[in-house]
Amino acid sequence: MTVPETGEAILARAQELAPLLRERSEEIERLRRLPDDVVALLRDAGVFRMGFGRDWGGPEMTSEQQTRVVEALAYGDASAGWCAMIGMDTGLYARFLEPAAAKEMFPSIDMVTAGLLFPTGRAEIVPGGYRLTGRWQFGSGITHADWVVSGAMLFRDGEPDGEPQNSMLMMVPREQVEVVDTWHTTGLAGSGSCDYTITDVFVPAEHTLLFSEVHGPAGPLAQAEVHMRNMPGVPLGVARAALDFVRETAAAKGWADNYRTQVALAECEADFTATRAGVYESLRRQWDVLSAGGTMDDLTPSERAALPLSRLHAFRTARSIVTRLYDLMQTSSIYRPSPLDRWLRDTTTMCQHIVAQDRILQTAGAYLLGGAPAFPLALGITR
């Protein structure tokens, strides 16, 4: 089957995959990773090439298009959507690498990247690069990745480098990484987000990147927070799946005239519609400014804050919707064959990610008030 080359074709393929992913959800959760054939289906659907631009022969998809694809996949299975959202970052990282090195590293635009960006590793500066050692959590999709990107603090001759200490992102081939089977969790079990270790691996300088330094073509995707933009697709896809499931089930049970059911569903639909609109409106506004040659600083403070806030709100609202629907369906929700049980656990787990935490609220609030954001990268600020 030919891999689709446009954003529209990739979205259509993702929508076609959703029912199959739903059928495989129990298996995906049981394996605690994506089965190899499911990874192949995602790859053949063009999902992992979404971050590559036309200069690479990629589809040059907008952030909104990428999010819609992730949403379609998560409608089928949350873990598949999560792994797609993480794995497609390869093309986004390519913009922050030296072009010649990136072309050598990524001979195919369908390669998968996993890893944790927080600098929990240690990188000793040596001639030509770094010696990287450390242990990282949350390597979503690492069991099927081609490259692993990891944050590390820099050391020179055994001492911290710089004041404050410098950090950097380092890319290592998957075969040089050891996966630690730690992913026994409440939800998102199929994402395979295990811990991993790297021990004294040499990383050439050209395999490192900083979000403050763009080496590829400038534009909307060459921004520091670009890898966070499509994340709301996962909770939105799950929330929509839960809403559709309960509507179909309620109709089959003859609850169409039940007042409690009517009100609960309507409230959840209202929350979903408003939340989804907020996500896509903030993404469109950002894209319009950046594609016209502007910068993140050309957004108004409210527009810029809306990006991380709408993202957080999507995660929290999805959890709220699923919880209310779980309660609405009462005892039928508690049995594992019910997808509501899985969606409840999946949304609970994904809301523990930093993008759904109070640190984001503080960051946006501080930015709006002229204070010091705790997580400025969420606003695209690297200085």
N, C-alpha and C positions, 0 to 999 in steps of 0.2 A: 504494500500500500504506500502511495506517495505521501511524504510528509507535507502538510499544508504550508504555504509560504506567506499567507496574509493573515492579519489579525482576525478578519471575519471568518476565514476558513478554520483557523485554530479554535475559535469560540464554538463554531458549529460542531467540530469534532469533539470538543469537551462536553458539549450538551448531549451528544450521542453516547458518550462514555458513561454519563451519570447513572443510568439505570443499571449498567453492568457493575459499576462500583458499589451501588447499593446492594446488589446481590452478593458481592464479595465482602461486605463489611464485617460480618462475623469472622470470616477467615482472616481478614487483615488484622482485626483486633487480636485474634488468637495467636497469630504469628509474631505480633509485636513489631512488625516491619511490613513494607509493601512487598508482596510476592514479585518475583522477577518478571513474570509475564505482565503484571500490572504496570511495573516500571516501563517495560517495553511498549505497552499501549500508550502511556503518557508521552514517551519519547516519540513514538510514531505519530502522535497527534500534534506534535510541534510545541508542546507545552514548555519544554526546557529551553527553547530558542527565543522565547518571548522578549528577553532583555537585549537581544542583539539588534543593532541598527542596520540600515541598508548598506553601510560601508563594509559590513561583514557578510552581506547576503542575507541578512535577517529580516524579520517582518516589520521592524520599526513601529512597534506597538506603543500606543499611549499608555499612561498609567491607568487610565480608566478601562481601556481594553484589557490590560493584564488582570485587573481586579475582577472584571466580569468573567474571565476564564477561570480564575481561582474560585469564584463564587459558584460557577456551574459545576466544577469538580467537587467542591465541598458539599453541594446539594446531593451528590451521590455518596460521598464518604468524606468525613472531616479530615482523617489522616492523609488521604490521598490529596485533598486540597491543600493541606498544610505542607506536605512534601513538595508539591508542585510550586507553591509560593516560595519556598526556600530554594529549591533546586534550580529555578530559572534565573537566579541572581548572577550566574556566570557571566552573562552578557553585560550586566550592570557593572560588575567589578572590572570588566575589560576596559572600561573607559578610564579607570584610575591606574592602569598598568601601562608601561611603555609599549607602544603598538607592536614593535617587533617581537618583544617577549610574549605579549598576549597571543599573537598569531601562532607562535611556537607552542605555547601552552594549550591552546584550544584549537586543535586541527579540525574540530567539528563544532558547529554552533548548537549541537544537541547534548553537550556535556553538562554534567550535574555538579554543583558545588554545595557543600554542607559546611557547618562549623559554627563556632561561637565567636562573636566579635569582641566581647569584653576581654581586656588584657590580663588574663589570669596566668599566662605563660611567661617564660623568661627567655630572652633572646640576647645572647652574648655577641657583641660586635666583633667580627673577625674579617680578615682580608676577603673582599669580594662578596660579603654578605653577613650571615648570622648563623649561630648554632642555637637551635630552638629546642627547648625542653618544657614540658608542662602537662597539666591535665585540665581538660575543659569539660563542661557539662553541655547538655542540650544539643547534641550533634544531629539534629533532625535530618533524616534521609541519608545519614552517613553510611548506612549499609549498602547503598547503591550509588554512592558519589564517585566522581572521577577526581575531584580536587577538594581539599579541606582548607578553609580559611580560618585563621585563629589570631586573636589579639594577644600581644605580648608586650611586657615592659622591657625596655632596652637597658643593657648593662655593658660597661666597658671596663675590662680588666677586673671583673668581679664587683664593680661598684655601679650604683645607679647612674645612668647617663642623663645628664641635664637636671635642671631645677626649675619647675617641677619635672619629675622623671618623664622621659619621652616614652611613647608607646607606638606600636605599628601593627598593621595587619599583614600576616604572612600566609602564603599559599603553598601547600605541600601536597604532592600526589597522594592519593588515598592509600596506595600500597605501603607508604611510609608511616602510616598511622595505625595504632592499635585500638580497636573498639573494646570498651569495657561494658559488659552486659548489665547495665543498671536500670534499664527502662521498664520498671514494674510500677505502673502508675494508675491514678484514678481514671484518666481518660486520655484521648489521643494516643492510645496504645500502639496503633499501627504506624505511627510516625517514626518509630525506631530511634527516638531522640536520646541515644545512649551517651554516656561519658566516653571520652577518648583521650589517649595519651600520645605524645610525641616525645621521643627521647634522643637528644643530641643529634638532631637532623640538620644538615647544612641547608640553609635557604638562601639562594642567590639573591642579591640586592634587587634584581629585576623581577623577582617573584613577590615583592612586597608592595604595599600600597597605603596611601593615606587618603581619606576622603576630602582633605583640603587641597589635594593636588590632582588635577584632571589632566590626563595625557591623551585621551581620545578626543573625538569631536565634541565641541561644546554643544549645549542644548538642554532641553528639559530633563533628559535622563542622566545628564552629567552633573548631578547634584548630590550633596552629602547624605540626604535622607531618602534617596531614591529607593533603597531596598526595603523601606517600611511601607511604601504607599499601597501596595496591593494586599497587605495583611488583612484588611477588613473583609475581603472576599470570603475568608473562611467562616467567620461567625455569621455573616449575612447568608451564606449558602446553607448553613445548618439551620438557622432560624426559619428560612423559607421552607426547607424540607419538613421541619416540625409542624409548621402551620398547615402545609398542604396535607400532611399525614393526618392531622387531627380533624381537618375539615372533611376529608374523605371518610374517616372513621365515624365521625359524628353523623354524617349523612347516612352511612350504612346502618347505624344503630337507630335511626329514626329520631334524632335529637334536633331536627331543624327548627322545631317550635319550642325548644327548651330555653327559657329566659337566661338561665345561668350560662349555658353554653354560648348563646348569642352574644352576651355582653363580654364574656372572657375572650372569645375569638376576635370580636371587634376591637377591643382594647389592644390586644396583641398585634393585630393588623395595623392599627394606627401607629403604634410604636415602631413597628418594622418599616412602614412607609416613610415616616419622618426621618428615622435613623439612616436608612439607605439613601434617601435624598440628600441628607447632609454630607455623607461620604462622597457621593459622586459630584455634588456641586462644588465642594472644596477642591477635589481633584481637577475638575474642569477649569476652575478659576486659576489655579496654579499653572496648569498647562498653557492656558491662554497667555498668561503673563510671560512665562519662560519661552514659549515658542515664538513670541513676538520680539525676542531679544532681550527681555528684561531679566532681572535677577530675583532671588528670593526677597531681597530687600525692597523690591518694588511692590510686593504685596502689602496691604495695610496690616497693621498689627492684628486686627481681628481675623483677617483672611489667613494670615500665617498661623495663628493659634488654632484656627479651625481645622487644620490638617491633623495634628495629633489628637485634638479633642474629639473630632468626628470618628477617628480610628478607635480611641478608647471607648467612646459611646457605643460603637457597633459591637464590640466585645461584650460590654456589660449589658446592653439591651438584649443581645442574643441569649445570654444566660438567663435574664429575667423572663423572656418570652418562653423559653424551653421549660423553665421551672413552673411557670403558671400553667402551661399546657399539660405538663406532667401531673400537676395537682388536679386539673380539670378532668383528666382521664382516670384519676383515682387508682384503684388497685390494678387495673390492667397495665399501668405504666411500670410496675415494679418487676415484671418478669423479663428476663434477658431477651427473649424473642422480640420484645417491643423495642423498636428503635428509639423510643423516647428515653429509655434507660441509658442507652449509649450516648445520645445527644446531651442528656443531662450531665453525664460524666465528661464528655468532650468539652462542652462549654465551660464547665467548672475548671477544668485543667487549663484551657487556653486563656482564661482570665487571670491566671497566675503569671502570665508573661508581662514583662516590664511595660509593654505598650498599653496594658490595661490597668496599670497600677496608679496609686495616688501620686507617685513621682511625676507622672505626666500632667496631672492636674496642677501640681505645684509649678512645673515648668511653664505651662501655658499661663497660669495666673501671674507668676513672677514676670514673664515677658510682657504681658499686658499692662502691668503696673510699673514697669521699668526696674524691676528687681533682678535677682540673679537666678536664672533657671538651673534646676538640679540636673537636667538631662538636655542640654542645648542641642545635641545632635537631632533630637526629635523635631526641632524647628529648622533643621538645616544649618545650624551654626557650629562651626568647627574652631573658631578662634577663642 
